[in-house]
Amino acid sequence: MTEWVQSFKVGRADAGRRLDTFLAARAPDLTRSQAERLAKSGRVLVNARRARPARRLAAGEEVTVARPEPLPSEPAPESIPLTILFEDDHILILTKPPGIVVHPGAGRSEGTLVNALLAHAGHLPTIGGSHRPGIVHRLDRDTSGLMAVAKTELAYRDLSRQVRRREVERSYLALVWGALREDRLLIDVPIGRHLRERKRMAAVSAPSEGRRVRSALTDVTTLERFGPMTLVEAHLETGRTHQIRVHLAHQGHPVVGDPVYGRRRARQEKAALDAETLAKVRSLPGQALHAHVLRLRHPVRSQQMSFSAPPPREMALLLSHLRSRSLPDAGHA
């Protein structure tokens, strides 16, 4: 769910005021009862901690409210090229390029993958939501790779069931910063929403006031070491928002090109790169994260299906460059 996050500073004039009435006054489109419901649902934080609607505020405190943004009108078909690997009357398998949003959301109603799919297929099942017809699983905007799309309600229900039961296998190629010492790494760290930046996720050890966490498991295998960077394959055992990006950053190896997680590590690593390598890193249209393997069962014919796709051009060129430079191998642990 896309959220609209607002923050307010409590002034002296509002000291002692109830939280719900303060929000109703500062956000004119919110009624006091709406503010009360948001606070009870954990969407209102005071100084990054969950707070009751009746809490009395003190001067200098920071109030943050996160609420669903209104969705735009129904998506319209748009003639946008698609790279389709398989299609029949029930499902469609495609490769999403980096830089394209999967479905419309707040502030974006055009240029999404859904707009392109509607132009191609004409109709898609809307039981998962009218703004995400046929979409069974998603990729982040700047992540590329394989996706399955349902063309019928029967296919949507069956594929959704496969995803819930973890019967759909998804593996990703990720180029990360630093020399990953382990050949195999199982990252078992829960993920929850960041307390201060509500559009970000964070690796957390346990639930806390104002934050719900969910278990997350990522299986990482080292494929190639290039000195300042390592190519890994990440296999999703669960499907949390930003899971691979959060988990790898938590291990100290954020994905190259990721604009959100591990920016400090990225700045340090970039400072040591030669000009040619740095230029190729900067040419990446998004993070160097690509869904390269997808395995599922056909929702009607029941046979197992397996698909693979090479990384996008800029990521492939960077990998080719790193291989040609024969940068020192970091060695094993």
PyMOL commands that set and color helices and strands:
alter all, ss='L'
color gray80, all
select helices_A, chain A and resi 12-14+19-26+32-40+113-121+153-164+243-250+263-271+275-282+313-325
alter helices_A, ss='H'
color red, helices_A
select strands_A, chain A and resi 3-9+44-46+49-50+62-68+83-87+91-96+144-150+169-177+184-188+191-193+201-203+213-214+217-225+229-236+289-297+304-308
alter strands_A, ss='S'
color yellow, strands_A
deselect
rebuild
show_as cartoon
